[in-house]
Amino acid sequence: MQSRTTSHWQLATLAVAILATVGLMLAYFVPASGSAPAAQPTYIDSAPDAKDSVVTSRVDYPITDKRWPTTRITYRNESKYKTAVRKAVQRWRDATNLKIIPAKPDEITNITIVSVYSTERWAGMASPPPTGYVQLNTRILGKADGKLVESDIAAHEIGHAMGLTHANVNCSLMYPRVGLYGRCKHKVKRGKVACGPQWLDANAIRKIYELPLKKKSYRHQCPKSEL
């Protein structure tokens, strides 16, 4: 009788343990019913000169909740592309008024930029905040440093590291293909090419970081000789 009672107690204890384990797994993999819903993307109005947009009334540029906590963003450039990254950062500063500055030796870094070699076809890869890790593929970028293509690739990846997604707009730095200078030709001056963040990219960052939007459309342009 004693052994049967003990056996029943052991089985009951085992059942409780199993249920507790299952409950823990469900809580881990399934969001609690009281949790906040995922942030819904919002959209920015298209530029006044929407010729470069694949849509006319609204541009498909989702703004996420991925951002750094302040408008002061530190970066550490450990890549071989010193000039390209410097130009990319400066163009983002000019377009957004964010304070993007090199991190001090003992300072926490928001964005880390490295160069890697990959046999795959990607030119760059980046993770959004709170990671902010940027990789530039030396096989694609090559040995050149500071040319327009390299600086645009760096600027594109830094855009991701600050919270931007891809845009389906031809005249956007965040379009998922290299070659902004070849896609974006509307309102570009003779002897110049589009480069760096464009109107839409700048306002996407401004919206994420709660800065005043640029109302006047513009084209960030560089000398054609930089190609």
WOKA-V575364 format. One record per backbone hydrogen bond with DSSP energy under -0.5 kcal/mol. NH is the residue of the N-H (numbers start at 1). CO is the residue of the C=O. If there is no record, write none. Layout:
# WOKA-V575364
nh;co
NH;CO
NH;CO
This chain:
# WOKA-V575364
nh;co
5;1
6;2
7;3
8;4
9;5
10;6
11;7
12;8
13;9
14;10
15;11
16;12
17;13
18;14
19;15
20;16
21;17
22;18
23;19
24;20
25;21
26;22
27;23
28;24
29;25
30;26
31;29
35;32
42;63
46;57
50;48
52;49
53;50
59;44
61;59
63;42
64;62
67;65
73;71
73;99
75;101
76;111
78;76
78;113
82;80
85;81
86;82
87;83
88;84
89;85
90;86
91;87
92;88
93;89
94;90
95;91
96;92
97;93
99;71
100;98
101;73
101;99
103;75
107;104
110;74
111;74
112;132
113;76
114;134
116;136
118;116
125;135
127;133
131;128
132;128
134;112
134;132
135;125
136;114
137;123
137;135
138;116
138;136
140;137
141;137
142;138
144;141
148;226
151;147
152;148
153;149
154;150
155;151
156;152
157;153
158;154
159;155
160;156
161;157
162;158
163;160
164;159
167;174
168;60
170;52
171;52
172;169
172;170
175;172
177;175
182;179
183;179
184;180
185;183
188;185
192;189
193;222
194;184
195;220
199;218
202;198
203;199
204;200
205;201
206;202
207;203
208;204
209;205
210;207
211;206
215;213
221;219
222;193
224;191
226;223
227;224
